[in-house]
Amino acid sequence: LLAQTAAGLLSGTPLWAGMTANYSSTAGVAAMLLVNDAGDWSHIYPWLEHAQWHGCTPADFIFPVFMLIVGVSLQLALGRQLDAGAPAGPMGRAVVLRGARIVLLGVMLNAIALMAMGGHGFRLLGVLQRIGVCFALAGMIAIYLPGARAQWSALAAILLGYWALLAGGGGVEPHLNLPDRIDTAVLGALSYQWDAATGLAHEPEGILSTLPSLATVILGMRAGDWLRKGRIGTLAIGGAVAMLIGSLWSLALSLNKQLWTSSFVLWTGGFGMLAIALAYQLIDVRGWPPLGRAMGVNAITAYAGSWLAACLLAASGKSGQIYEQVFRAPLAPLFGEEFASMSAAAVFTAVFWIAMAYAYKRGWRISI
């Protein structure tokens, strides 16, 4: 059997799933916490830091692979229900409402950050908001366009159409590209970055760039269909082909997480497909233990809880003191500033891993 996966974790009731995707979801959440909670943002190992603009670092794989898993789990869950003859209407309403709750949770967390952190502007969009929107849209595609040909066509149309929009809308340079210009006009000061002097904004989870993020989820749905049918060889080949096309496409359209370029979709999505195929062989076939499954079962709880904890530490004014005394002072002289910073992030992640393991052991499952 396939265990509970990212989209299943977002639901009020368990969706059909298995060890492979659940393990991938667990790894994704843990990696998000590790990358998002550095002890000292001035000292970060390059592989834990996102590319400044063009390029793709190891940290840049985390979010798109998680989005891919959302698509995998949607296909596993909704495909089974559709095969059983479940009516489309109730499923569609459930998917849209669940997506809306995820979006509202993301907005709420940003509001809490605004209140807890002095000088922190309110950000309307973000990681959870993107997950929620893409979850709802991809769910509707899975329900009302269930055929492989229709989904592949939708994926190709989005990737090629977005490329055309970027090419015809000012290129891919900061503030000159079409996504930045749309976010500046619509979001303005509600963006992740906002320069009041120039009136320019940048939002890495912006309005137009959500479109290729949806393509990542659709790619995940096709991967989920192969996984559900046991076509693991096809899944691995598909991942390799996607990475090859993405790498070749990057010669004309740079890999760029900030804009979520079409080449970035295929490069990171292909990697995720290969990782899922490998995890299937190791966990579902060979019986390796899915370490940390508890984190995957309460994925959104772990993410939201880490956000709230970071806000509370910042509001208390003691986060800097804790980092200095517990991590930097004893570790930096021996291993360097970057190691001390990473250690703080690792301990922060471990705290939530342990908390989620305790909740899992007690049978607690928190969903929205």
Phi, psi and omega in degrees: 000153175264135188275182185294133188240184189306308181292326175297326179290339180273355186266167177281337178229153183300136173262157181299130186197188182201178189300320187301303185289328177296319178297319178297319177298317178302312180298322180295315180295315179300319179294322177301314180296319182296319182282327187274353189230050177296146178291323181220110185289351176275348182225095183227136173300141182304326182283353175257005184244142178287153174300140180300319177211267178284153179112177182210108177269169176306324180295333182287347179280339193297304184294313180297326178292323176297319177297323176300318179295325175302316178294319177303312184290326176300316180294318180297317185281306185287327178299319179294320181292320178295321178297330180277359178085020179296141180294141185290324185304302180300323179295317180298317179296319180296318180295315181295316180295321179294318177299320179296321179294322178295317178299313181297323176297317178298318178297318180298318180295323176292325176295321178295319177298322178298319181285328186274329186248117179296134179080000180273113181287157179284132180248119185287320182256173182169193186297307182295324178298318178294318178300314182297314180296312182292325176301313182293313182294315180293325177298320178294323176295317180299326183278314188259347173230066188283346184287147180298317182298317181296319181289320176297321178296318178297318179299311181297318181297319180294313183296314180289320179295319179293321176301316180296319179296318178295315182295321183269356185248021176115005178086204187235016180277154182306134175070342177269340183285157184297316179302317179296320181293322177294315180295324177297316183288322187266314186268319179056237183293349178275006180275168178298317176238132182215124178253105183296330182291318182263343184075016182263143181229157172217132180229107182297338173250049188282186189290301184290324182289352173291335181298308177291337173296323174298324178298323177299318180293321177297318175302321176296325178294321177292321175297321179296326178295317176296320180296318181295327180270002179075018181270066186289325176298315177298320179300315181293317178296318178300320178296317179296318179295318179299317179296320179297312179297318179298319180293319178293319180296329181295343176292333179254331181224107190301148169296127184205110179290324182301323179259351181053053185299161182299322177296324178295323178302311185285322181297308182285324178294319177298320176299316179298322178295318176297320180296320179294318179298318178295316180298322178300314180297319184284320189264305184285326183268307185271351174081019175298145181289135177281083187303135174073028181303332182301324180296324180289324182296325179242050186299310183293325177298316179298316181295311181294321179297320178294324178297312181296321179296318178297321178295317180296318178297318179294319181293329181288339182077009184253359183297319178296319179295317179297315180297316181298313187281323187270327187243301188294311184300313181279332189261322185300317180297331182271319189238354179104160183295322181295322180294319178298318180296316180294323180298320177299316178296321181294318179294318178301316178295319181296324179301315181284331175298314180295318180298318180290328176295321178295316179298320180295319180296326179276357181079019179274130178224113184258124180225167181241000000 
